[in-house]
């Protein structure tokens, strides 16, 4: 049997609770406090596993062609080759 962290278990159970609320009564029954609790659980899991957003070359906007954190992307493991690396980001250089 695989071990699960208390943070991951809390997130899974909070997502299940929110999913049950949505299934039973729809969005009108979902309380903001439930969403905040789910986001807190997500934050705990991200910190616990040191998850990172993906990084890559921007394809548009004022950073087009430059390496950046894609904060809208999915999280990946910190050792994933797609993980954001601040050392590659010229904006973070102190030179």
N, CA, C and O atoms as a MOPAC input file, in Angstrom:
PM7 MOZYME 1SCF
protein

 N      0.83600 1    -1.17200 1     0.00000 1
 C      0.00000 1     0.00000 1     0.00000 1
 C      0.89100 1     1.24900 1     0.00000 1
 O      1.86400 1     1.32200 1     0.75000 1
 N      0.55200 1     2.22800 1    -0.84500 1
 C      1.32400 1     3.46300 1    -0.91200 1
 C      0.92000 1     4.39500 1     0.22600 1
 O     -0.24400 1     4.44000 1     0.62500 1
 N      1.89300 1     5.13500 1     0.74000 1
 C      1.61800 1     6.12500 1     1.77500 1
 C      1.13600 1     7.41900 1     1.12400 1
 O      1.53800 1     7.76300 1     0.01200 1
 N      0.28000 1     8.11500 1     1.83300 1
 C     -0.22100 1     9.39500 1     1.34900 1
 C      0.00400 1    10.43000 1     2.44000 1
 O     -0.17600 1    10.14400 1     3.62400 1
 N      0.39200 1    11.61200 1     2.04700 1
 C      0.62600 1    12.66300 1     3.03500 1
 C     -0.71000 1    13.19100 1     3.54800 1
 O     -1.73500 1    13.08100 1     2.87600 1
 N     -0.68200 1    13.75900 1     4.73900 1
 C     -1.91800 1    14.32700 1     5.30700 1
 C     -2.40500 1    15.49500 1     4.45400 1
 O     -3.60900 1    15.73900 1     4.37000 1
 N     -1.47300 1    16.22600 1     3.81600 1
 C     -1.84100 1    17.34400 1     2.94800 1
 C     -2.59700 1    16.85500 1     1.71800 1
 O     -3.61200 1    17.43300 1     1.33100 1
 N     -2.09000 1    15.77900 1     1.10700 1
 C     -2.74500 1    15.23700 1    -0.07800 1
 C     -4.11600 1    14.68500 1     0.27900 1
 O     -5.08200 1    14.89900 1    -0.45300 1
 N     -4.20500 1    13.98700 1     1.38000 1
 C     -5.48000 1    13.43600 1     1.81700 1
 C     -6.49200 1    14.54100 1     2.10800 1
 O     -7.66700 1    14.41100 1     1.76200 1
 N     -6.04900 1    15.62000 1     2.73600 1
 C     -6.94800 1    16.74900 1     3.00700 1
 C     -7.46600 1    17.35300 1     1.71200 1
 O     -8.64700 1    17.68600 1     1.61000 1
 N     -6.59000 1    17.49600 1     0.72100 1
 C     -7.00400 1    18.04400 1    -0.57400 1
 C     -8.00400 1    17.11900 1    -1.26600 1
 O     -9.03100 1    17.57900 1    -1.76500 1
 N     -7.71300 1    15.84300 1    -1.29900 1
 C     -8.60800 1    14.88200 1    -1.93300 1
 C     -9.99400 1    14.94300 1    -1.28700 1
 O    -11.00600 1    14.97200 1    -1.98700 1
 N    -10.03700 1    14.96100 1     0.02800 1
 C    -11.32200 1    14.98400 1     0.72000 1
 C    -12.05800 1    16.30300 1     0.52200 1
 O    -13.28500 1    16.31300 1     0.42400 1
 N    -11.33900 1    17.40300 1     0.46100 1
 C    -11.98700 1    18.69700 1     0.22900 1
 C    -12.53800 1    18.76300 1    -1.18700 1
 O    -13.64800 1    19.25400 1    -1.38900 1
 N    -11.79500 1    18.28600 1    -2.16200 1
 C    -12.27800 1    18.26900 1    -3.53700 1
 C    -13.50300 1    17.35600 1    -3.64700 1
 O    -14.46100 1    17.69000 1    -4.34400 1
 N    -13.47900 1    16.21200 1    -2.96600 1
 C    -14.62700 1    15.31400 1    -2.96500 1
 C    -15.84900 1    16.00400 1    -2.37300 1
 O    -16.95000 1    15.88400 1    -2.91000 1
 N    -15.66500 1    16.72500 1    -1.26900 1
 C    -16.76800 1    17.43700 1    -0.63000 1
 C    -17.36900 1    18.49700 1    -1.55800 1
 O    -18.59000 1    18.61300 1    -1.67000 1
 N    -16.51000 1    19.26000 1    -2.21200 1
 C    -16.98100 1    20.28700 1    -3.14700 1
 C    -17.68400 1    19.62200 1    -4.33300 1
 O    -18.72100 1    20.10500 1    -4.78600 1
 N    -17.13100 1    18.52800 1    -4.83400 1
 C    -17.74900 1    17.80800 1    -5.94200 1
 C    -19.13700 1    17.29000 1    -5.54600 1
 O    -20.08000 1    17.37800 1    -6.33300 1
 N    -19.25900 1    16.75600 1    -4.33900 1
 C    -20.56200 1    16.27600 1    -3.87000 1
 C    -21.56100 1    17.42200 1    -3.77300 1
 O    -22.72500 1    17.25700 1    -4.14000 1
 N    -21.12800 1    18.56500 1    -3.29100 1
 C    -22.00700 1    19.73200 1    -3.19600 1
 C    -22.48200 1    20.15100 1    -4.58100 1
 O    -23.66400 1    20.43400 1    -4.77500 1
 N    -21.56600 1    20.19200 1    -5.54100 1
 C    -21.92800 1    20.56400 1    -6.90900 1
 C    -22.89000 1    19.54800 1    -7.52300 1
 O    -23.83700 1    19.91900 1    -8.21700 1
 N    -22.64100 1    18.26900 1    -7.26200 1
 C    -23.49800 1    17.22600 1    -7.80900 1
 C    -24.89700 1    17.27800 1    -7.20300 1
 O    -25.89000 1    17.06500 1    -7.89900 1
 N    -24.96900 1    17.56000 1    -5.90700 1
 C    -26.25300 1    17.55600 1    -5.20300 1
 C    -27.08300 1    18.80300 1    -5.45700 1
 O    -28.29500 1    18.71400 1    -5.65500 1
 N    -26.43400 1    19.97600 1    -5.45400 1
 C    -27.22600 1    21.19300 1    -5.51800 1
 C    -26.73700 1    22.24100 1    -6.48000 1
 O    -27.37300 1    23.28200 1    -6.64400 1
 N    -25.63700 1    21.98900 1    -7.10800 1
 C    -25.11700 1    22.96800 1    -8.04500 1
 C    -24.37300 1    24.09000 1    -7.36300 1
 O    -24.17900 1    24.07900 1    -6.14700 1
 N    -23.96000 1    25.05000 1    -8.15100 1
 C    -23.12200 1    26.14400 1    -7.68400 1
 C    -23.82800 1    26.99900 1    -6.63900 1
 O    -23.16900 1    27.57300 1    -5.77200 1
 N    -25.13500 1    27.09400 1    -6.70200 1
 C    -25.85000 1    27.96500 1    -5.76800 1
 C    -25.68200 1    27.51200 1    -4.32500 1
 O    -25.88300 1    28.29700 1    -3.39900 1
 N    -25.31300 1    26.23800 1    -4.12900 1
 C    -25.14500 1    25.72200 1    -2.76600 1
 C    -23.69500 1    25.71900 1    -2.30100 1
 O    -23.42600 1    25.41000 1    -1.14100 1
 N    -22.78300 1    26.04600 1    -3.15700 1
 C    -21.36600 1    26.03600 1    -2.81200 1
 C    -21.02900 1    27.32000 1    -2.07000 1
 O    -21.25800 1    28.41900 1    -2.57400 1
 N    -20.48500 1    27.17200 1    -0.87500 1
 C    -20.13600 1    28.34100 1    -0.06500 1
 C    -18.70400 1    28.78000 1    -0.38800 1
 O    -17.84000 1    27.96400 1    -0.70900 1
 N    -18.48600 1    30.08100 1    -0.29500 1
 C    -17.13700 1    30.60600 1    -0.52500 1
 C    -16.14400 1    29.96700 1     0.43800 1
 O    -14.99400 1    29.72200 1     0.07600 1
 N    -16.58300 1    29.70000 1     1.64800 1
 C    -15.67500 1    29.10200 1     2.63300 1
 C    -15.18700 1    27.73000 1     2.17100 1
 O    -14.05000 1    27.35300 1     2.45200 1
 N    -16.04500 1    26.97300 1     1.45800 1
 C    -15.63700 1    25.67300 1     0.94100 1
 C    -14.56800 1    25.82900 1    -0.14500 1
 O    -13.61400 1    25.05300 1    -0.20400 1
 N    -14.73500 1    26.82100 1    -0.98500 1
 C    -13.74700 1    27.07600 1    -2.02900 1
 C    -12.43100 1    27.51500 1    -1.38800 1
 O    -11.36300 1    27.07000 1    -1.80900 1
 N    -12.49600 1    28.37600 1    -0.38300 1
 C    -11.28100 1    28.82300 1     0.30700 1
 C    -10.57900 1    27.66100 1     0.98700 1
 O     -9.35100 1    27.57900 1     0.95700 1
 N    -11.33600 1    26.76200 1     1.59800 1
 C    -10.73800 1    25.58800 1     2.24200 1
 C    -10.05600 1    24.69900 1     1.20800 1
 O     -8.97900 1    24.16100 1     1.46400 1
 N    -10.67800 1    24.54500 1     0.04500 1
 C    -10.08800 1    23.73800 1    -1.01400 1
 C     -8.79700 1    24.39400 1    -1.51100 1
 O     -7.80500 1    23.70300 1    -1.74300 1
 N     -8.80200 1    25.71100 1    -1.67400 1
 C     -7.60300 1    26.41100 1    -2.13300 1
 C     -6.48800 1    26.33100 1    -1.09000 1
 O     -5.31600 1    26.20100 1    -1.44300 1
 N     -6.85100 1    26.40900 1     0.19500 1
 C     -5.85500 1    26.25000 1     1.26500 1
 C     -5.24200 1    24.85100 1     1.22200 1
 O     -4.03200 1    24.69100 1     1.38500 1
 N     -6.08700 1    23.84000 1     1.00100 1
 C     -5.59200 1    22.46400 1     0.91000 1
 C     -4.67000 1    22.30700 1    -0.29600 1
 O     -3.65200 1    21.61800 1    -0.21800 1
 N     -5.02300 1    22.94200 1    -1.40500 1
 C     -4.17800 1    22.89500 1    -2.59400 1
 C     -2.82400 1    23.55300 1    -2.31500 1
 O     -1.78000 1    23.01900 1    -2.69100 1
 N     -2.84600 1    24.69400 1    -1.66400 1
 C     -1.60200 1    25.39500 1    -1.32100 1
 C     -0.71500 1    24.52300 1    -0.45000 1
 O      0.49900 1    24.48300 1    -0.64800 1
 N     -1.31100 1    23.81800 1     0.52000 1
 C     -0.54100 1    22.92300 1     1.39300 1
 C      0.12900 1    21.80900 1     0.59400 1
 O      1.28900 1    21.47900 1     0.84300 1
 N     -0.59300 1    21.22800 1    -0.36400 1
 C     -0.03500 1    20.14700 1    -1.18200 1
 C      1.08600 1    20.67300 1    -2.07100 1
 O      2.12200 1    20.02300 1    -2.21200 1
 N      0.88600 1    21.84200 1    -2.67200 1
 C      1.91600 1    22.44300 1    -3.52900 1
 C      3.19200 1    22.68200 1    -2.72000 1
 O      4.29100 1    22.38400 1    -3.18900 1
 N      3.04600 1    23.21600 1    -1.51000 1
 C      4.21500 1    23.45900 1    -0.65500 1
 C      4.86300 1    22.15300 1    -0.21300 1
 O      6.08700 1    22.02300 1    -0.24400 1
 N      4.04100 1    21.17900 1     0.19900 1
 C      4.56300 1    19.91500 1     0.71700 1
 C      5.41800 1    19.19700 1    -0.31800 1
 O      6.48100 1    18.67100 1     0.01000 1
 N      4.95500 1    19.17400 1    -1.57600 1
 C      5.67600 1    18.48000 1    -2.63500 1
 C      6.58800 1    19.40300 1    -3.43000 1
 O      7.22300 1    18.95900 1    -4.38600 1
 N      6.66600 1    20.67100 1    -3.05800 1
 C      7.48200 1    21.67600 1    -3.74200 1
 C      7.16500 1    21.69900 1    -5.24000 1
 O      8.06700 1    21.77300 1    -6.07400 1
 N      5.86700 1    21.63400 1    -5.56900 1
 C      5.44800 1    21.63500 1    -6.96300 1
 C      5.74800 1    22.98200 1    -7.61000 1
 O      5.75300 1    24.01300 1    -6.93800 1
 N      5.99500 1    22.96900 1    -8.89800 1
 C      6.34100 1    24.18100 1    -9.64700 1
 C      5.40800 1    24.33200 1   -10.84100 1
 O      4.91700 1    23.34800 1   -11.39500 1
 N      5.17300 1    25.58000 1   -11.22300 1
 C      4.50500 1    25.80800 1   -12.50000 1
 C      5.50800 1    25.51400 1   -13.60500 1
 O      6.71400 1    25.44900 1   -13.36500 1
 N      5.00700 1    25.33900 1   -14.79600 1
 C      5.88900 1    25.10000 1   -15.92500 1
 C      6.54100 1    26.40600 1   -16.36100 1
 O      5.98900 1    27.48600 1   -16.15500 1
 N      7.69400 1    26.29700 1   -16.95300 1
 C      8.38900 1    27.44900 1   -17.51600 1
 C      8.56600 1    27.23400 1   -19.00200 1
 O      8.50500 1    26.10600 1   -19.48900 1
 N      8.78200 1    28.30800 1   -19.71100 1
 C      9.00900 1    28.16900 1   -21.13900 1
 C      9.11300 1    29.50900 1   -21.82100 1
 O      9.00700 1    30.55600 1   -21.18200 1
 N      9.31900 1    29.47200 1   -23.10400 1
 C      9.45100 1    30.68000 1   -23.91600 1
 C      8.06000 1    31.24300 1   -24.19100 1
 O      7.17400 1    30.54000 1   -24.67600 1
 N      7.89000 1    32.50400 1   -23.87500 1
 C      6.61200 1    33.17100 1   -24.11700 1
 C      6.36900 1    33.29000 1   -25.61400 1
 O      7.27200 1    33.63100 1   -26.37800 1
 N      5.15000 1    33.00800 1   -26.01500 1
 C      4.81900 1    33.05100 1   -27.44300 1
 C      4.11000 1    34.34100 1   -27.83400 1
 O      3.86400 1    34.56300 1   -29.02000 1
 N      3.77700 1    35.19300 1   -26.88000 1
 C      3.08200 1    36.44800 1   -27.18400 1
 C      3.25400 1    37.43200 1   -26.02800 1
 O      3.77300 1    37.07900 1   -24.96900 1
 N      2.82100 1    38.64400 1   -26.24100 1
 C      2.89600 1    39.67000 1   -25.20200 1
 C      4.24600 1    40.34500 1   -25.13800 1
 O      5.10600 1    40.12700 1   -25.99200 1
 N      4.42600 1    41.17200 1   -24.11300 1
 C      5.67100 1    41.93400 1   -23.99400 1
 C      6.87400 1    41.06100 1   -23.67300 1
 O      8.01100 1    41.50000 1   -23.84700 1
 N      6.64900 1    39.81800 1   -23.20200 1
 C      7.75200 1    38.89900 1   -22.93500 1
 C      7.97000 1    37.90200 1   -24.06600 1
 O      8.66000 1    36.89900 1   -23.88100 1
 N      7.39800 1    38.16200 1   -25.22100 1
 C      7.50200 1    37.23400 1   -26.34800 1
 C      8.96400 1    36.89600 1   -26.62900 1
 O      9.81400 1    37.77900 1   -26.74600 1
 N      9.23300 1    35.60200 1   -26.73200 1
 C     10.58000 1    35.12700 1   -27.02900 1
 C     11.46000 1    34.98100 1   -25.80400 1
 O     12.59700 1    34.52400 1   -25.92100 1
 N     10.96700 1    35.35400 1   -24.63500 1
 C     11.75100 1    35.25800 1   -23.40900 1
 C     11.22700 1    34.12400 1   -22.53100 1
 O     10.04800 1    33.77200 1   -22.57700 1
 N     12.12900 1    33.56600 1   -21.73600 1
 C     11.76800 1    32.50300 1   -20.80600 1
 C     10.98700 1    33.11700 1   -19.64200 1
 O     11.34400 1    34.18300 1   -19.14000 1
 N      9.92200 1    32.43900 1   -19.21800 1
 C      9.12700 1    32.94400 1   -18.10800 1
 C      8.40800 1    31.80500 1   -17.39500 1
 O      8.30600 1    30.69200 1   -17.91100 1
 N      7.92000 1    32.10400 1   -16.21600 1
 C      7.06100 1    31.18300 1   -15.49100 1
 C      5.67100 1    31.25100 1   -16.10100 1
 O      5.12100 1    32.33400 1   -16.30200 1
 N      5.11400 1    30.09400 1   -16.39000 1
 C      3.75600 1    30.05000 1   -16.94100 1
 C      2.80600 1    29.76300 1   -15.77600 1
 O      2.37500 1    28.62900 1   -15.56400 1
 N      2.49600 1    30.82300 1   -15.03300 1
 C      1.70600 1    30.67900 1   -13.80600 1
 C      0.30500 1    30.14400 1   -14.07000 1
 O     -0.36900 1    29.73500 1   -13.12500 1
 N     -0.15000 1    30.13200 1   -15.28700 1
 C     -1.46600 1    29.60800 1   -15.64000 1
 C     -1.40600 1    28.10800 1   -15.96600 1
 O     -2.44000 1    27.47000 1   -16.16200 1
 N     -0.20000 1    27.55700 1   -16.02200 1
 C     -0.03200 1    26.15700 1   -16.41800 1
 C     -0.30000 1    25.21600 1   -15.24500 1
 O     -0.47300 1    25.65100 1   -14.10700 1
 N     -0.33000 1    23.93700 1   -15.54500 1
 C     -0.44800 1    22.91800 1   -14.50700 1
 C      0.82800 1    22.89600 1   -13.68500 1
 O      1.88900 1    23.32800 1   -14.13500 1
 N      0.70200 1    22.38300 1   -12.47300 1
 C      1.87800 1    22.16100 1   -11.64700 1
 C      2.59400 1    20.89600 1   -12.12100 1
 O      1.96900 1    19.97200 1   -12.64100 1
 N      3.90100 1    20.87200 1   -11.93400 1
 C      4.71400 1    19.69600 1   -12.24100 1
 C      5.66700 1    19.47400 1   -11.07700 1
 O      5.87100 1    20.36200 1   -10.25000 1
 N      6.25000 1    18.27900 1   -11.02000 1
 C      7.23700 1    17.97700 1    -9.98700 1
 C      8.44100 1    18.90000 1   -10.16900 1
 O      8.74200 1    19.30800 1   -11.29100 1
 N      9.13600 1    19.23500 1    -9.07100 1
 C     10.26000 1    20.16300 1    -9.17600 1
 C     11.40100 1    19.65300 1   -10.05800 1
 O     12.17700 1    20.45400 1   -10.57900 1
 N     11.51700 1    18.33400 1   -10.23300 1
 C     12.58200 1    17.78100 1   -11.07600 1
 C     12.11600 1    17.51900 1   -12.50200 1
 O     12.87000 1    16.96500 1   -13.30100 1
 N     10.89600 1    17.90300 1   -12.83300 1
 C     10.36700 1    17.74700 1   -14.18900 1
 C     11.09600 1    18.72700 1   -15.10400 1
 O     11.28300 1    19.88300 1   -14.72400 1
 N     11.51000 1    18.30500 1   -16.29300 1
 C     12.23200 1    19.21200 1   -17.18800 1
 C     11.40300 1    20.43900 1   -17.59400 1
 O     11.96200 1    21.45300 1   -18.01300 1
 N     10.09200 1    20.34900 1   -17.47200 1
 C      9.23400 1    21.48900 1   -17.81900 1
 C      9.06800 1    22.48000 1   -16.66600 1
 O      8.49700 1    23.55400 1   -16.85700 1
 N      9.56200 1    22.13200 1   -15.46800 1
 C      9.40000 1    22.98800 1   -14.29100 1
 C     10.13200 1    24.31400 1   -14.48200 1
 O     11.23600 1    24.35900 1   -15.02500 1
 N      9.49400 1    25.38900 1   -14.02500 1
 C     10.08900 1    26.72200 1   -14.10800 1
 C     11.41100 1    26.75200 1   -13.34900 1
 O     11.49900 1    26.30200 1   -12.20700 1
 N     12.43000 1    27.28700 1   -14.00300 1
 C     13.75800 1    27.42700 1   -13.40700 1
 C     14.11100 1    28.90400 1   -13.38200 1
 O     14.40200 1    29.47600 1   -14.43300 1
 N     14.09400 1    29.54600 1   -12.20600 1
 C     14.37900 1    30.97400 1   -12.14800 1
 C     15.76300 1    31.34300 1   -12.67200 1
 O     15.98500 1    32.49600 1   -13.04100 1
 N     16.70000 1    30.39500 1   -12.71500 1
 C     18.04500 1    30.67100 1   -13.24200 1
 C     18.01300 1    30.96000 1   -14.73700 1
 O     18.90900 1    31.62500 1   -15.25700 1
 N     16.98500 1    30.46300 1   -15.43600 1
 C     16.85600 1    30.68900 1   -16.87700 1
 C     16.13100 1    31.99200 1   -17.19000 1
 O     16.10200 1    32.43400 1   -18.33800 1
 N     15.55400 1    32.59800 1   -16.17500 1
 C     14.72500 1    33.80000 1   -16.36200 1
 C     15.61300 1    35.04000 1   -16.25300 1
 O     16.11000 1    35.35800 1   -15.17200 1
 N     15.81200 1    35.74100 1   -17.37500 1
 C     16.67400 1    36.92900 1   -17.39600 1
 C     16.13700 1    38.01500 1   -16.48000 1
 O     16.91000 1    38.80700 1   -15.94300 1
 N     14.81900 1    38.06300 1   -16.29400 1
 C     14.19900 1    39.08300 1   -15.44000 1
 C     14.64400 1    38.93500 1   -13.98500 1
 O     14.62100 1    39.90400 1   -13.22600 1
 N     15.05200 1    37.70900 1   -13.59200 1
 C     15.48200 1    37.46600 1   -12.23500 1
 C     16.99500 1    37.60800 1   -12.06000 1
 O     17.50100 1    37.46000 1   -10.94800 1
 N     17.72800 1    37.89600 1   -13.15300 1
 C     19.18300 1    38.07000 1   -13.06000 1
 C     19.52400 1    39.32400 1   -12.27300 1
 O     18.86300 1    40.35500 1   -12.39000 1
 N     20.57700 1    39.20800 1   -11.46800 1
 C     21.05100 1    40.36000 1   -10.69900 1
 C     22.18900 1    41.07700 1   -11.39700 1
 O     22.74500 1    42.03200 1   -10.85400 1
 N     22.54600 1    40.63000 1   -12.59700 1
 C     23.68200 1    41.22700 1   -13.34400 1
 C     23.39700 1    42.63600 1   -13.77300 1
 O     24.24000 1    43.27300 1   -14.40400 1

